[in-house]
Amino acid sequence: MSHDIEDIQDCPADSRLAGHAPVCKGCPGQSLCSSQDSQADPDQEIIETRLKAIRHKILILSGKGGVGKSSIAVMLSQMLANDGCKVGVLDIDICGPSIPKLLSVEDQPVIDTQWGWKPIVSPHSNIKALSVGSFLASDCQAVVWRGPRKTALIRRMIKDTLWGRLDDLIIDTPPGTSDEHLTILKLLASTRPEGAIIVTSPQKLSAGVVSREIRFCQKMNVPILGIIQNMSGYTCPCCSEVTEIFSDGAGEYLAKKYGVPLLGSVPLDTSILKAQEKGSNIENMYPNSPFGVSMRQILKKIQKVLEK
Amino acid sequence: MSSVPENAPEHCPGTNSEDAGKASACAGCPNQQICSSGATRAPDPDLDAVQERLSSVKNKILVLSGKGGVGKSTVTSMIARALALDESKEVGILDIDICGPSQPRVMGALEEKVHSSGAGWSPIYVGENLAVMSIGFLLNSKDDAVIWRGPKKNGMIKQFLRDVDWGTLDYLVVDTPPGTSDEHLSIVQYLSSSPPVAAIIVTTPQEVALLDVRKEITFCRKVNMPIIGIVENMTTFVCPKCKTETAIFPPTTGGGKQLAADSNLQLLGQLPLDPRIARSCDNGENFLTEEPTSPATASYKSVADQIVKFFEGQS
């Protein structure tokens, strides 16, 4: 016997309706939600204390995987650190943490002090980093966790971490619009993140998925600082012909459709890929790379928005 | 599967045990409330219904990666199309990427809506012998954000498996989101109750991708999911002007080939990055019939052949 197709409705997991809304009937998580919704968060005070010591909290979102969120998060953090800012990078991609490799902190453990976790400092840039990758015994170790356990870890990464005073906290996220995203927004809600940077690739297929992420931000009242279109064009090293490998135009299309600034288009630059994998400071190693030049222009635009 | 979940605290008594939710080890576990309520001990009434539906689906292929953006959806659709070239076979695509469903666009079915009948939900037919189901078809608008936590996503996946009326299928190809989380645990749990099922793992050559893909291989081994092999996508880029092949994502640690050797797995194929493939996917066209002489077409057909041989060897 089949069941009727219901209208797809939002999960109210983070509202007062959690577990009680009509859409909750039959949901496997209903009893968990309805037992928790009336409780105030006992950790709220310490979370706020931690977050108030951080001037700017910027989320790097996409919805689509593989568009370069982590690469862009790291590049932004390195540029800000090069400019003398106190920067932290929080990697909440629990299944696929890329930050330890890109910031060259793979072999360093997170130290658990009596006051909390000490983030690891990247050797090539003065950046504090925390990622689940730093807790794993080896590269092959898989973190196969369902939502609630991922949520619990992300809370600890804010509540129990000694970020200290920072100018900027860049938050790298996994693809999607699910537990991790809801959790981090709920944690940041009282101290209001500055906003989200949305990364897309030029392809129409990306636009379809990334538009959902934009709608997610709008629904959750997260300001969107702008869109970055990554992997825009590849220059053939032999004949210098520039090919739009992933077809073109998603960034501009999304910016126009949702009334959001297009911060810029960033090329696919193989010269920096090897440096990225080594966790090097890209701007220091390749001062005039096409990737770096585009990203610097984008940073200027972001800073203008943040100053307003 | 054991009743002690993968993510359980140490000394978890197991979700089916009398002590579920009540043991001292349960304190602080996010699932404590559900376990102590007794909900986890009740047998899942839908499991029988899922098994019945899957009894007419012969061979199930999970397309996994761990890393996003390597081309799982592209590879899923191309493999399904390649399998469907044999007109005597019935092929289905199930898209369980609930936050980022790509199959409606890639298969040229963006405007379609799902209809239900007494027999269940009808999948969308994009060819005589090729059907697709995705949450994309259930959404009211093309850019609706599906903001669901894990349990609700699991519920949807179960509904797909319970309610979609595939009829008799020779192959069901399942497109997954990146990662090793709720969706992956759920689909493995349900499909494993109805063998044969096996995975193909998609990667791109660079180490940042391999990092995540190694975890996916670990995941498959932990849940006893057989792996047919590895497919390396975007191995080289062929410049449309001068035809030089470049390794666009340098395989600094040996790429998919080394990964296959290290993990004792077959390398099923190395697919080039052909800009025409991206355009075909954007427009929902069948690249295999649009560009029959492309090396990429030959590679995809070869991967499909190896999948067929794998399942023939199983029966």
Interface residues (C-beta under 8 A of the other chain):
Chain A: M1 S2 H3 D4 I5 D7 I8 D10 C11 A13 G26 C27 P28 G29 Q30 S31 L32 S35 Q36 G63 K64 G65 G66 V67 S70 I94 C95 G96 S98 K101 L102 D139 C140 Q141 A142 V143 V144 W145 R146 G147 P148 R149 K150 T151 A152 P174 P175 G176 T177 S178 D179 H181 L182 S201 Q203 K204 L205 G208 V209 S211 R212 E213 I214 R215 F216 K219 M220 Y234 C236 P237 C238 C239 E241 T243 E244 I245 F246 S247 L268 T270 L273 K274 Q276 E277
Chain B: P5 E6 N7 P30 N31 Q33 I34 S37 A39 A49 G66 K67 G68 G69 V70 S73 I98 C99 G100 P101 S102 R105 V106 V114 S116 S117 G118 A119 G120 W121 I135 L138 L139 N140 K142 D143 D144 A145 V146 I147 W148 R149 G150 P151 K152 K153 N154 G155 Q159 R162 D163 D165 P177 P178 G179 T180 S181 D182 H184 L185 T204 Q206 E207 V208 L211 D212 R214 K215 E216 I217 T218 F219 K222 V223 F237 C239 P240 K241 C242 T244 T246 I248 F249 P250 T252 L273 P275 A278 R279 C281 D282 N283
